[in-house]
Amino acid sequence: MLYYKVMVGTIVPESFTSLEEAWPGLLEDSMSNHIFLTPQWQRAWWRVFGRGHELQLFSVRDGSGLVGIAPMMRRGGRLSFIGSSDVCDYMDFIARRGREDFFAARLLDYLETLEWQTMELESLPPHSLALDYLAPLARQRGYRLKVEQMDVSPQLLLPPSWEEYLARLKTKDRHELRRKLRRLEQAGAARYTTITGKGELSGRMAGFFELFKMSDLEKAHFMTEPKRAFFETMVASLAEEGYVRLSFMEVGGVRASAALCFDYNNEIYLYNSAYNPAYAPLSVSLLLKAHCIREAITSGKRRFDFLRGNEPYKYDLGGQDVSIYRCLVARS
């Protein structure tokens, strides 16, 4: 293995296998602790979509050990994170808290020795390591920078009880949610099921895909064969750690809606959902999401993240916008 020494730090080209043990602990001790930066997620994306890219997975170390990880790839003259914005809602570098300055400086030192023209860093949450540390340093060193908002990610801080959650909603949204819940009750028995075990998940994902393609043309076009392979690979890998929650709503014994969520770092991420259009008049998609919020409150989670996109239902259920950014770094 080749090492690149710079000042008091060492850059080490890595593989997913070489970082397998150290990655989770570093992520927990970082400001970038999101489900999309887990080694399970990163490896699944690379396995399905990595062809045509050159893996640029580096660690930054000092005398005390691992300081940070740069999960990157290169294609032609373009450097980017491992991942793509169509399936990865958040991306970033990973560094131990308090060592972000050191990590950014050592990483940029090393990147200056590589051949590339642009570094395109997408899906950056506010106060990400890339925005707060790498970008200012790159500007100081004479790189051209462009930072722009690329999307929003509505989120909901969860109260301790369902009633308090309802009380926090806007009056119109609270009344609408209660009205829809009553209408569903009057329509007949609605049954909710949440699957978390890996064995059962592998069998129930087929039902999720069936509803997904049934939902609308946009979702049907989105779920290509490679994306389905990624969903299956990613869910199987994350389920090993207990991070997956696949919820279904049945009405009168018929599967009406589904929601794929992740349970990570005391937060619930609503990754994707689907429904049977025949049950749209009963608002089965929105009400299943409300059920997921209720489950999150009951289990004591601190946040419900609707993830990227400004779909109206996210605000109907109390979501508040968090801006997501893109940072383009170009060599002079």
Steps between C-alpha positions, in 0.01 A plus 500: 500500500628846409517778757525873439655692789433871532606707798397297809219312324488191282264436210426131445320368188239260637245239402161430658652189655797680658268757664225257597574494874600865555240675282188467725674635811645795312160582349338501845764749617455734203275791404400300189321213673230419240370167373632580151858509627493160667740247344201278419337771288824607332604148411152419361505807273850422376414135435206592275603833342878520537593367157668768289628688806837475670471448876670778695437385857756656735559513872683779681704386801735646755704356785186421698329309219209559261391863468269495200375331185454650154251276312568621146521382141642638177378492143711683246591834650210500747526411868183440699364313798419132475129515425253688283243761592210298356528236774731657762330785685805610703871473418811630673847423630541331839736628770529464873342793687759766577732380222312641202759772426784248506308259276407765243856633475661159465241381249537810282879468514466150361235581240733764358733216393227328296380579149155657494331818380181521708383365832119482506367455853122457506226437756674693776302575818561834674813499718641208307873439516531577128326837535641615833860378469610384156331774295646798694845343491476439125400863448799615702728291280373659181246246376187627329189420705129501430260416783127487428184360651392190312197386701324497836459219749197548728551366852292470815627516857285249687316582822452242777137417411266465202257753646777757532598429141143567386488818707811631325351461153337799333129508581395414143750214475395358838133504406573343161708222651232417756230510231695259278564264790126493578414434135746210490343350814153530349613330177587178680780330685844646426796290613858623539801271486867594546775255401853535635653151484734424211340166417149637469615819327651311210163342429290813551699736276320350198174645636667838538624497140157397375336798672785729393450436129123522549516844667557726199698525177782699658567231760467226239763668281726560799513134604729366229657155534830645634311707757298198607826306539637785711189510723522126555876505571480805725200376700656157554825659622336757729262238639801311638545793740128542577472832315203420271127545564263398221140591582180401322137604537231255402137601452249219501783251466645670189846659509433872444825685579863447602776708658871416506669667796837483671551501875845643569662721764170547685335639184253360249569570132204469264686380191223404260132414487244346268125442482217339308322780305166323552525600867611858440159641611577363848835687514674171576846630411485804728338307784766228491763772532308643796504150650879487455528833682284364781721190528809722511350706783401188693852360472654826623672614180621860492447583134296392199679586176285513186820530293549699184214648302224753564197276455193663666425207734826564687375841607148370568663268755705777662832489314728805512744569217873441538701619198724258311798631302732426211864611506709511182877533545701571183871528445625826358 
